[in-house]
Amino acid sequence: MTRGIIHAATAILSTLALLAALGACAVLPGSASAPGSPGRDRLEQLLAAVRVVPARPHPGGYDRDCGAGQGCVFGPAWSDDHDGPGGRDGCDTRNNVLARQLTAVGYRPGSGRCVVQSGTLADPYTGTLVAFRREQARQLPVDHIYPLAAAWDLGASAWPLPLRIRFANDIDYNLQVTDRATNTAKSDSTPAQWLPPSRPGHCYYAGRYLTVALRYTLPVTAADHATLRDIAAGCG
């Protein structure tokens, strides 16, 4: 019996390795919540602590682009020049996030273990195992869990620029690697408008969203709060 279990496990791992080598996706085994998800009690604590506003205002002035004459209100994308975790370590933020969230990471030779060339993502948003290859890097973008545009509307427009740059590059709390289709679908939506396509990822997303909001004293809208409360009710 033990030998049979070992053979079965080896077969599964071999299949996942083959899928990764081919740049394919595999659906992860089902579970109540994605790894790293908070339980109901913790989510209820976060929901009780976060500030709630009636709706998302739109003060204007948001401009993420950093070309000549553009606002660049959160600084250059994936800047290493910030005082948060991973800042000024010689590696840009995107590579720092990939190194943290991928497994079996391979680095470009001579890059000082900085430039990620390969690895495998267990995506909590989609519930899939996804291979990363640098030649196809655009297929695995990095999502801001609490979107930059939403943060701008809900208070970041009044922050000093260094704090906005730190927020945009917060590898501890506000960044998640996912696939391109999911990142595009989410855009700058908040929880009342968008949830991860994989239901086991909902508790994970709710916990991360609320944690970022509290860490940066950002509010959530009443609609977002209601959605997150509904999610919390189903978390173990």
C-alpha positions in Angstrom: 0.0 0.0 0.0 2.8 2.4 1.0 4.7 1.7 -2.2 1.5 2.3 -4.3 1.0 5.7 -2.6 4.6 6.7 -3.3 4.3 5.7 -6.9 1.0 7.7 -7.2 2.6 10.8 -5.7 5.6 10.4 -7.9 3.4 10.2 -11.0 1.6 13.4 -10.0 4.8 15.3 -9.4 6.2 14.1 -12.7 3.0 15.3 -14.5 3.3 18.7 -12.9 7.0 18.9 -13.8 6.1 18.0 -17.4 3.4 20.7 -17.6 5.8 23.2 -16.2 8.5 22.3 -18.7 5.9 22.8 -21.5 4.8 26.2 -20.1 1.4 24.8 -19.3 -1.0 25.1 -16.3 -2.2 22.4 -14.0 -5.2 22.8 -11.7 -4.1 22.4 -8.1 -6.0 19.9 -5.8 -9.2 21.4 -4.4 -9.2 22.8 -0.9 -11.4 25.0 1.2 -8.9 27.9 1.1 -5.7 28.7 -0.8 -2.5 28.3 1.3 -1.8 31.4 3.4 -5.5 32.3 3.8 -6.7 33.7 7.1 -9.6 32.1 9.0 -13.0 33.6 9.7 -12.0 35.0 13.1 -9.0 36.9 11.7 -11.0 38.3 8.8 -13.7 39.5 11.2 -11.0 41.3 13.2 -9.7 43.0 10.1 -13.2 43.9 9.0 -13.9 45.5 12.4 -10.7 47.5 12.3 -10.8 48.9 8.8 -12.4 52.3 8.1 -15.5 52.2 5.8 -16.6 55.0 3.5 -19.9 55.1 1.5 -18.3 55.0 -1.9 -15.1 55.5 -3.9 -14.5 59.2 -4.7 -12.8 60.2 -8.0 -10.7 63.2 -7.2 -8.9 63.1 -10.6 -5.2 63.5 -11.2 -4.2 59.8 -11.3 -1.5 59.2 -13.9 0.6 56.1 -13.5 2.7 56.8 -16.7 6.2 58.3 -16.3 7.0 59.6 -19.7 7.8 63.3 -20.4 5.1 65.5 -19.1 3.2 62.6 -17.3 2.2 62.4 -13.7 4.2 59.4 -12.6 2.2 59.6 -9.3 3.5 56.3 -7.9 7.0 56.6 -9.3 8.6 54.4 -12.1 7.2 50.9 -12.3 9.0 48.4 -10.2 11.5 50.9 -8.9 14.3 49.7 -6.6 14.6 53.2 -5.2 12.4 53.0 -2.1 12.7 52.5 1.6 10.5 49.4 1.9 11.5 45.7 1.9 13.7 44.9 -1.1 14.4 48.6 -1.7 17.8 49.6 -2.9 19.0 46.0 -2.9 20.1 46.1 -6.6 17.1 44.1 -7.8 14.0 45.7 -9.2 10.7 45.0 -7.5 9.3 42.7 -10.1 12.3 40.3 -9.8 12.0 40.4 -6.0 8.4 39.4 -6.1 9.0 36.6 -8.6 11.9 35.3 -6.4 9.6 35.3 -3.4 6.4 33.8 -4.9 7.8 31.2 -7.4 9.3 27.9 -6.5 12.2 26.1 -8.1 13.5 29.5 -9.1 16.3 29.8 -11.7 18.3 33.0 -12.0 20.2 34.5 -15.0 23.9 33.6 -14.7 25.9 36.6 -13.6 22.9 38.5 -12.3 23.8 38.0 -8.6 20.7 35.9 -8.0 18.6 38.9 -9.1 17.1 38.3 -12.5 14.6 35.5 -12.4 14.6 33.3 -15.5 12.4 30.4 -14.5 10.2 29.0 -11.8 6.7 27.8 -11.0 3.8 29.8 -9.5 1.1 28.3 -7.4 -1.4 31.0 -8.2 -3.9 31.7 -5.4 -6.1 33.7 -7.7 -6.7 30.9 -10.3 -5.9 27.8 -8.3 -3.4 26.7 -11.0 0.2 25.8 -11.2 1.9 27.9 -13.8 5.3 27.7 -15.3 7.3 30.9 -15.7 9.9 31.5 -18.4 11.6 34.9 -18.9 11.0 34.7 -22.6 7.3 34.8 -21.9 7.4 37.1 -18.9 4.4 39.2 -20.0 2.2 36.1 -19.4 2.8 36.5 -15.6 2.3 40.1 -14.6 2.3 41.3 -11.0 -1.0 42.6 -9.5 -1.4 45.3 -6.9 -3.9 43.7 -4.6 -5.2 47.1 -3.4 -5.1 48.8 -6.9 -3.0 51.9 -7.3 -5.9 53.8 -8.9 -8.2 52.9 -6.1 -5.6 53.8 -3.5 -5.2 57.2 -5.2 -8.9 57.8 -5.1 -9.3 56.7 -1.5 -6.5 58.7 0.1 -3.1 58.2 -1.6 -3.5 61.4 -3.6 -2.7 63.2 -0.4 0.4 61.1 0.4 4.0 62.3 -0.1 5.6 60.7 -3.2 8.0 58.5 -1.3 5.1 56.8 0.5 3.3 56.3 -2.8 6.4 54.7 -4.3 6.8 52.4 -1.3 3.1 51.4 -1.6 3.5 50.6 -5.3 6.5 48.4 -4.5 5.4 46.7 -1.3 6.6 43.1 -1.8 5.5 42.1 1.7 1.8 42.9 1.4 0.4 44.4 -1.8 1.9 42.4 -4.7 0.7 39.1 -6.2 2.0 37.3 -9.3 -0.9 36.0 -11.4 -1.6 35.2 -15.1 -2.2 37.9 -17.7 -5.9 37.2 -18.2 -6.7 37.5 -14.5 -4.6 40.6 -14.0 -6.4 42.3 -17.0 -9.8 41.3 -15.8 -9.1 42.7 -12.3 -7.6 46.0 -13.6 -8.2 48.6 -10.9 -11.3 46.9 -9.5 -12.0 46.5 -5.8 -13.7 43.4 -4.1 -17.3 44.4 -4.8 -16.4 44.5 -8.5 -14.0 41.6 -8.8 -13.0 38.4 -7.0 -10.4 35.8 -7.9 -11.8 33.2 -10.3 -10.9 30.4 -8.0 -13.2 30.3 -5.0 -10.5 28.9 -2.6 -8.6 32.1 -3.4 -11.3 34.4 -2.0 -10.2 34.1 1.7 -6.6 34.7 0.7 -7.5 37.8 -1.3 -9.8 39.2 1.4 -7.1 38.9 4.0 -4.5 40.5 1.8 -6.8 43.3 0.7 -7.8 44.2 4.3 -4.2 43.9 5.6 -3.0 46.4 3.0 -5.9 48.8 3.8 -5.1 48.8 7.5 -1.3 49.0 7.0 -1.7 52.2 4.9 -4.8 53.5 6.7 -6.8 53.3 3.5 -10.5 52.8 3.8 -12.7 50.3 2.0 -16.1 51.2 0.5 -19.3 50.0 2.1 -19.9 47.7 -0.9 -16.4 46.2 -0.6 -16.9 45.7 3.1 -20.1 43.8 2.5 -18.5 41.6 -0.1 -15.5 40.9 2.2 -17.8 40.2 5.1 -19.7 37.6 3.0 -16.4 36.0 2.1 -15.3 35.9 5.7 -18.4 33.9 6.7 -17.2 31.0 4.5 -13.6 30.9 5.6 -12.4 28.2 7.9 
